[in-house]
Amino acid sequence: MKIRPLADRVLVERLEADSVTAGGIVLPESAKEKPQKGKVVSIGTGKVLEDGTIKKMQVKKGNIVLFTSYAGTDVKVNDKEYLIMDESSIMAVIE
């Protein structure tokens, strides 16, 4: 099964959180926070504006992005977990 986001939505795969702190402490699974960094897997066509034109998406497939803490909706497709979020929930692209 494939999933294709609509309008200005983005499908993101979370990247793994660090399991060791900067000081060398190993964190158990229960103490880890959900990562706010992910890889863009798929994007919609863009936001439809009031005049009927489509605003081009600023992110593209393959970008590594930072997003807000409570961004998106968790979905599971073919045993992989993804987030579907509005493009406006993305704060930055990591280059």
Phi and psi in radians as a Rosetta constraint file:
Dihedral C 1 N 2 CA 2 C 2 CIRCULARHARMONIC -1.908 0.35
Dihedral N 2 CA 2 C 2 N 3 CIRCULARHARMONIC 2.716 0.35
Dihedral C 2 N 3 CA 3 C 3 CIRCULARHARMONIC -2.268 0.35
Dihedral N 3 CA 3 C 3 N 4 CIRCULARHARMONIC 2.316 0.35
Dihedral C 3 N 4 CA 4 C 4 CIRCULARHARMONIC -2.201 0.35
Dihedral N 4 CA 4 C 4 N 5 CIRCULARHARMONIC 2.057 0.35
Dihedral C 4 N 5 CA 5 C 5 CIRCULARHARMONIC -1.169 0.35
Dihedral N 5 CA 5 C 5 N 6 CIRCULARHARMONIC 2.633 0.35
Dihedral C 5 N 6 CA 6 C 6 CIRCULARHARMONIC -1.817 0.35
Dihedral N 6 CA 6 C 6 N 7 CIRCULARHARMONIC 2.756 0.35
Dihedral C 6 N 7 CA 7 C 7 CIRCULARHARMONIC 0.902 0.35
Dihedral N 7 CA 7 C 7 N 8 CIRCULARHARMONIC -2.172 0.35
Dihedral C 7 N 8 CA 8 C 8 CIRCULARHARMONIC -1.754 0.35
Dihedral N 8 CA 8 C 8 N 9 CIRCULARHARMONIC 0.560 0.35
Dihedral C 8 N 9 CA 9 C 9 CIRCULARHARMONIC -1.680 0.35
Dihedral N 9 CA 9 C 9 N 10 CIRCULARHARMONIC 2.714 0.35
Dihedral C 9 N 10 CA 10 C 10 CIRCULARHARMONIC -2.292 0.35
Dihedral N 10 CA 10 C 10 N 11 CIRCULARHARMONIC 2.412 0.35
Dihedral C 10 N 11 CA 11 C 11 CIRCULARHARMONIC -1.745 0.35
Dihedral N 11 CA 11 C 11 N 12 CIRCULARHARMONIC 2.111 0.35
Dihedral C 11 N 12 CA 12 C 12 CIRCULARHARMONIC -2.158 0.35
Dihedral N 12 CA 12 C 12 N 13 CIRCULARHARMONIC 2.408 0.35
Dihedral C 12 N 13 CA 13 C 13 CIRCULARHARMONIC -1.787 0.35
Dihedral N 13 CA 13 C 13 N 14 CIRCULARHARMONIC 2.103 0.35
Dihedral C 13 N 14 CA 14 C 14 CIRCULARHARMONIC -1.091 0.35
Dihedral N 14 CA 14 C 14 N 15 CIRCULARHARMONIC 2.486 0.35
Dihedral C 14 N 15 CA 15 C 15 CIRCULARHARMONIC -1.591 0.35
Dihedral N 15 CA 15 C 15 N 16 CIRCULARHARMONIC 2.622 0.35
Dihedral C 15 N 16 CA 16 C 16 CIRCULARHARMONIC -1.116 0.35
Dihedral N 16 CA 16 C 16 N 17 CIRCULARHARMONIC 2.466 0.35
Dihedral C 16 N 17 CA 17 C 17 CIRCULARHARMONIC -1.378 0.35
Dihedral N 17 CA 17 C 17 N 18 CIRCULARHARMONIC 2.692 0.35
Dihedral C 17 N 18 CA 18 C 18 CIRCULARHARMONIC -1.152 0.35
Dihedral N 18 CA 18 C 18 N 19 CIRCULARHARMONIC 2.421 0.35
Dihedral C 18 N 19 CA 19 C 19 CIRCULARHARMONIC -1.748 0.35
Dihedral N 19 CA 19 C 19 N 20 CIRCULARHARMONIC -0.036 0.35
Dihedral C 19 N 20 CA 20 C 20 CIRCULARHARMONIC -2.271 0.35
Dihedral N 20 CA 20 C 20 N 21 CIRCULARHARMONIC 2.326 0.35
Dihedral C 20 N 21 CA 21 C 21 CIRCULARHARMONIC -1.325 0.35
Dihedral N 21 CA 21 C 21 N 22 CIRCULARHARMONIC 2.987 0.35
Dihedral C 21 N 22 CA 22 C 22 CIRCULARHARMONIC -1.079 0.35
Dihedral N 22 CA 22 C 22 N 23 CIRCULARHARMONIC -0.485 0.35
Dihedral C 22 N 23 CA 23 C 23 CIRCULARHARMONIC -1.475 0.35
Dihedral N 23 CA 23 C 23 N 24 CIRCULARHARMONIC -0.025 0.35
Dihedral C 23 N 24 CA 24 C 24 CIRCULARHARMONIC 1.651 0.35
Dihedral N 24 CA 24 C 24 N 25 CIRCULARHARMONIC 0.128 0.35
Dihedral C 24 N 25 CA 25 C 25 CIRCULARHARMONIC -1.429 0.35
Dihedral N 25 CA 25 C 25 N 26 CIRCULARHARMONIC 2.244 0.35
Dihedral C 25 N 26 CA 26 C 26 CIRCULARHARMONIC -1.477 0.35
Dihedral N 26 CA 26 C 26 N 27 CIRCULARHARMONIC 2.191 0.35
Dihedral C 26 N 27 CA 27 C 27 CIRCULARHARMONIC -1.616 0.35
Dihedral N 27 CA 27 C 27 N 28 CIRCULARHARMONIC 2.342 0.35
Dihedral C 27 N 28 CA 28 C 28 CIRCULARHARMONIC -1.266 0.35
Dihedral N 28 CA 28 C 28 N 29 CIRCULARHARMONIC 2.824 0.35
Dihedral C 28 N 29 CA 29 C 29 CIRCULARHARMONIC -0.966 0.35
Dihedral N 29 CA 29 C 29 N 30 CIRCULARHARMONIC -0.658 0.35
Dihedral C 29 N 30 CA 30 C 30 CIRCULARHARMONIC -1.231 0.35
Dihedral N 30 CA 30 C 30 N 31 CIRCULARHARMONIC -0.371 0.35
Dihedral C 30 N 31 CA 31 C 31 CIRCULARHARMONIC -1.627 0.35
Dihedral N 31 CA 31 C 31 N 32 CIRCULARHARMONIC -0.175 0.35
Dihedral C 31 N 32 CA 32 C 32 CIRCULARHARMONIC -1.300 0.35
Dihedral N 32 CA 32 C 32 N 33 CIRCULARHARMONIC 2.483 0.35
Dihedral C 32 N 33 CA 33 C 33 CIRCULARHARMONIC -1.565 0.35
Dihedral N 33 CA 33 C 33 N 34 CIRCULARHARMONIC 2.677 0.35
Dihedral C 33 N 34 CA 34 C 34 CIRCULARHARMONIC -1.141 0.35
Dihedral N 34 CA 34 C 34 N 35 CIRCULARHARMONIC 2.332 0.35
Dihedral C 34 N 35 CA 35 C 35 CIRCULARHARMONIC -1.156 0.35
Dihedral N 35 CA 35 C 35 N 36 CIRCULARHARMONIC 2.589 0.35
Dihedral C 35 N 36 CA 36 C 36 CIRCULARHARMONIC -1.869 0.35
Dihedral N 36 CA 36 C 36 N 37 CIRCULARHARMONIC 0.408 0.35
Dihedral C 36 N 37 CA 37 C 37 CIRCULARHARMONIC -2.207 0.35
Dihedral N 37 CA 37 C 37 N 38 CIRCULARHARMONIC 2.457 0.35
Dihedral C 37 N 38 CA 38 C 38 CIRCULARHARMONIC -2.756 0.35
Dihedral N 38 CA 38 C 38 N 39 CIRCULARHARMONIC 3.013 0.35
Dihedral C 38 N 39 CA 39 C 39 CIRCULARHARMONIC -1.897 0.35
Dihedral N 39 CA 39 C 39 N 40 CIRCULARHARMONIC 2.281 0.35
Dihedral C 39 N 40 CA 40 C 40 CIRCULARHARMONIC -1.264 0.35
Dihedral N 40 CA 40 C 40 N 41 CIRCULARHARMONIC 2.124 0.35
Dihedral C 40 N 41 CA 41 C 41 CIRCULARHARMONIC -1.667 0.35
Dihedral N 41 CA 41 C 41 N 42 CIRCULARHARMONIC -0.660 0.35
Dihedral C 41 N 42 CA 42 C 42 CIRCULARHARMONIC -2.751 0.35
Dihedral N 42 CA 42 C 42 N 43 CIRCULARHARMONIC 2.657 0.35
Dihedral C 42 N 43 CA 43 C 43 CIRCULARHARMONIC -2.276 0.35
Dihedral N 43 CA 43 C 43 N 44 CIRCULARHARMONIC 2.744 0.35
Dihedral C 43 N 44 CA 44 C 44 CIRCULARHARMONIC -1.378 0.35
Dihedral N 44 CA 44 C 44 N 45 CIRCULARHARMONIC -3.056 0.35
Dihedral C 44 N 45 CA 45 C 45 CIRCULARHARMONIC -1.385 0.35
Dihedral N 45 CA 45 C 45 N 46 CIRCULARHARMONIC -0.400 0.35
Dihedral C 45 N 46 CA 46 C 46 CIRCULARHARMONIC 2.258 0.35
Dihedral N 46 CA 46 C 46 N 47 CIRCULARHARMONIC 2.898 0.35
Dihedral C 46 N 47 CA 47 C 47 CIRCULARHARMONIC -1.399 0.35
Dihedral N 47 CA 47 C 47 N 48 CIRCULARHARMONIC 2.318 0.35
Dihedral C 47 N 48 CA 48 C 48 CIRCULARHARMONIC -1.481 0.35
Dihedral N 48 CA 48 C 48 N 49 CIRCULARHARMONIC 2.109 0.35
Dihedral C 48 N 49 CA 49 C 49 CIRCULARHARMONIC -1.486 0.35
Dihedral N 49 CA 49 C 49 N 50 CIRCULARHARMONIC 2.960 0.35
Dihedral C 49 N 50 CA 50 C 50 CIRCULARHARMONIC -1.021 0.35
Dihedral N 50 CA 50 C 50 N 51 CIRCULARHARMONIC -0.567 0.35
Dihedral C 50 N 51 CA 51 C 51 CIRCULARHARMONIC -1.466 0.35
Dihedral N 51 CA 51 C 51 N 52 CIRCULARHARMONIC 0.069 0.35
Dihedral C 51 N 52 CA 52 C 52 CIRCULARHARMONIC 1.619 0.35
Dihedral N 52 CA 52 C 52 N 53 CIRCULARHARMONIC -0.121 0.35
Dihedral C 52 N 53 CA 53 C 53 CIRCULARHARMONIC -1.387 0.35
Dihedral N 53 CA 53 C 53 N 54 CIRCULARHARMONIC 2.808 0.35
Dihedral C 53 N 54 CA 54 C 54 CIRCULARHARMONIC -1.887 0.35
Dihedral N 54 CA 54 C 54 N 55 CIRCULARHARMONIC 2.175 0.35
Dihedral C 54 N 55 CA 55 C 55 CIRCULARHARMONIC -1.383 0.35
Dihedral N 55 CA 55 C 55 N 56 CIRCULARHARMONIC 2.185 0.35
Dihedral C 55 N 56 CA 56 C 56 CIRCULARHARMONIC -1.124 0.35
Dihedral N 56 CA 56 C 56 N 57 CIRCULARHARMONIC 2.494 0.35
Dihedral C 56 N 57 CA 57 C 57 CIRCULARHARMONIC -1.248 0.35
Dihedral N 57 CA 57 C 57 N 58 CIRCULARHARMONIC 2.524 0.35
Dihedral C 57 N 58 CA 58 C 58 CIRCULARHARMONIC -1.560 0.35
Dihedral N 58 CA 58 C 58 N 59 CIRCULARHARMONIC -0.335 0.35
Dihedral C 58 N 59 CA 59 C 59 CIRCULARHARMONIC -1.839 0.35
Dihedral N 59 CA 59 C 59 N 60 CIRCULARHARMONIC 2.811 0.35
Dihedral C 59 N 60 CA 60 C 60 CIRCULARHARMONIC -2.382 0.35
Dihedral N 60 CA 60 C 60 N 61 CIRCULARHARMONIC 2.889 0.35
Dihedral C 60 N 61 CA 61 C 61 CIRCULARHARMONIC -0.994 0.35
Dihedral N 61 CA 61 C 61 N 62 CIRCULARHARMONIC 2.322 0.35
Dihedral C 61 N 62 CA 62 C 62 CIRCULARHARMONIC 1.714 0.35
Dihedral N 62 CA 62 C 62 N 63 CIRCULARHARMONIC -0.283 0.35
Dihedral C 62 N 63 CA 63 C 63 CIRCULARHARMONIC -1.106 0.35
Dihedral N 63 CA 63 C 63 N 64 CIRCULARHARMONIC 2.511 0.35
Dihedral C 63 N 64 CA 64 C 64 CIRCULARHARMONIC -1.696 0.35
Dihedral N 64 CA 64 C 64 N 65 CIRCULARHARMONIC 2.178 0.35
Dihedral C 64 N 65 CA 65 C 65 CIRCULARHARMONIC -2.216 0.35
Dihedral N 65 CA 65 C 65 N 66 CIRCULARHARMONIC 2.734 0.35
Dihedral C 65 N 66 CA 66 C 66 CIRCULARHARMONIC -1.868 0.35
Dihedral N 66 CA 66 C 66 N 67 CIRCULARHARMONIC 2.364 0.35
Dihedral C 66 N 67 CA 67 C 67 CIRCULARHARMONIC -2.324 0.35
Dihedral N 67 CA 67 C 67 N 68 CIRCULARHARMONIC 2.903 0.35
Dihedral C 67 N 68 CA 68 C 68 CIRCULARHARMONIC -1.182 0.35
Dihedral N 68 CA 68 C 68 N 69 CIRCULARHARMONIC 2.789 0.35
Dihedral C 68 N 69 CA 69 C 69 CIRCULARHARMONIC -0.976 0.35
Dihedral N 69 CA 69 C 69 N 70 CIRCULARHARMONIC -0.775 0.35
Dihedral C 69 N 70 CA 70 C 70 CIRCULARHARMONIC -1.884 0.35
Dihedral N 70 CA 70 C 70 N 71 CIRCULARHARMONIC 0.555 0.35
Dihedral C 70 N 71 CA 71 C 71 CIRCULARHARMONIC -1.301 0.35
Dihedral N 71 CA 71 C 71 N 72 CIRCULARHARMONIC 2.477 0.35
Dihedral C 71 N 72 CA 72 C 72 CIRCULARHARMONIC 1.279 0.35
Dihedral N 72 CA 72 C 72 N 73 CIRCULARHARMONIC -3.094 0.35
Dihedral C 72 N 73 CA 73 C 73 CIRCULARHARMONIC -2.133 0.35
Dihedral N 73 CA 73 C 73 N 74 CIRCULARHARMONIC 2.290 0.35
Dihedral C 73 N 74 CA 74 C 74 CIRCULARHARMONIC -1.276 0.35
Dihedral N 74 CA 74 C 74 N 75 CIRCULARHARMONIC 2.322 0.35
Dihedral C 74 N 75 CA 75 C 75 CIRCULARHARMONIC -2.344 0.35
Dihedral N 75 CA 75 C 75 N 76 CIRCULARHARMONIC 2.652 0.35
Dihedral C 75 N 76 CA 76 C 76 CIRCULARHARMONIC -2.112 0.35
Dihedral N 76 CA 76 C 76 N 77 CIRCULARHARMONIC 2.149 0.35
Dihedral C 76 N 77 CA 77 C 77 CIRCULARHARMONIC -2.289 0.35
Dihedral N 77 CA 77 C 77 N 78 CIRCULARHARMONIC 2.157 0.35
Dihedral C 77 N 78 CA 78 C 78 CIRCULARHARMONIC 0.889 0.35
Dihedral N 78 CA 78 C 78 N 79 CIRCULARHARMONIC 0.799 0.35
Dihedral C 78 N 79 CA 79 C 79 CIRCULARHARMONIC 1.127 0.35
Dihedral N 79 CA 79 C 79 N 80 CIRCULARHARMONIC 0.288 0.35
Dihedral C 79 N 80 CA 80 C 80 CIRCULARHARMONIC -2.010 0.35
Dihedral N 80 CA 80 C 80 N 81 CIRCULARHARMONIC 2.483 0.35
Dihedral C 80 N 81 CA 81 C 81 CIRCULARHARMONIC -1.719 0.35
Dihedral N 81 CA 81 C 81 N 82 CIRCULARHARMONIC 2.379 0.35
Dihedral C 81 N 82 CA 82 C 82 CIRCULARHARMONIC -2.337 0.35
Dihedral N 82 CA 82 C 82 N 83 CIRCULARHARMONIC 2.963 0.35
Dihedral C 82 N 83 CA 83 C 83 CIRCULARHARMONIC -2.111 0.35
Dihedral N 83 CA 83 C 83 N 84 CIRCULARHARMONIC 2.366 0.35
Dihedral C 83 N 84 CA 84 C 84 CIRCULARHARMONIC -1.910 0.35
Dihedral N 84 CA 84 C 84 N 85 CIRCULARHARMONIC 2.149 0.35
Dihedral C 84 N 85 CA 85 C 85 CIRCULARHARMONIC -2.446 0.35
Dihedral N 85 CA 85 C 85 N 86 CIRCULARHARMONIC 2.800 0.35
Dihedral C 85 N 86 CA 86 C 86 CIRCULARHARMONIC -1.225 0.35
Dihedral N 86 CA 86 C 86 N 87 CIRCULARHARMONIC 2.599 0.35
Dihedral C 86 N 87 CA 87 C 87 CIRCULARHARMONIC -1.046 0.35
Dihedral N 87 CA 87 C 87 N 88 CIRCULARHARMONIC -0.513 0.35
Dihedral C 87 N 88 CA 88 C 88 CIRCULARHARMONIC -1.171 0.35
Dihedral N 88 CA 88 C 88 N 89 CIRCULARHARMONIC -0.281 0.35
Dihedral C 88 N 89 CA 89 C 89 CIRCULARHARMONIC -1.379 0.35
Dihedral N 89 CA 89 C 89 N 90 CIRCULARHARMONIC -0.211 0.35
Dihedral C 89 N 90 CA 90 C 90 CIRCULARHARMONIC -1.488 0.35
Dihedral N 90 CA 90 C 90 N 91 CIRCULARHARMONIC 2.198 0.35
Dihedral C 90 N 91 CA 91 C 91 CIRCULARHARMONIC -1.604 0.35
Dihedral N 91 CA 91 C 91 N 92 CIRCULARHARMONIC -0.565 0.35
Dihedral C 91 N 92 CA 92 C 92 CIRCULARHARMONIC -2.810 0.35
Dihedral N 92 CA 92 C 92 N 93 CIRCULARHARMONIC 2.745 0.35
Dihedral C 92 N 93 CA 93 C 93 CIRCULARHARMONIC -1.876 0.35
Dihedral N 93 CA 93 C 93 N 94 CIRCULARHARMONIC 2.267 0.35
Dihedral C 93 N 94 CA 94 C 94 CIRCULARHARMONIC -1.551 0.35
Dihedral N 94 CA 94 C 94 N 95 CIRCULARHARMONIC 2.173 0.35
